[in-house]
């Protein structure tokens, strides 16, 4: 199932949820059911399947992520928001 990058704004902070779904709407619904959709939804994108995302980062609300400049297809770090 494709992964989607969902962005939310809450209290002047941006958080990201990486959620699987057959469509953007499906991924947003899954995030809402898991209570990960705190704040105003601002944008969402289907991630290219060649991106490598650690399983620990899927299905969590995360702060700003960093993409390795030398490997733009690899997400290297996130900080989980609690």
Secondary structure as UniProt FT lines:
FT   STRAND          3..10
FT   TURN            11..12
FT   STRAND          13..20
FT   HELIX           24..33
FT   TURN            34..35
FT   STRAND          40..46
FT   TURN            49..50
FT   HELIX           55..57
FT   STRAND          61..62
FT   STRAND          66..67
FT   TURN            69..70
FT   TURN            72..73
FT   STRAND          74..77
//
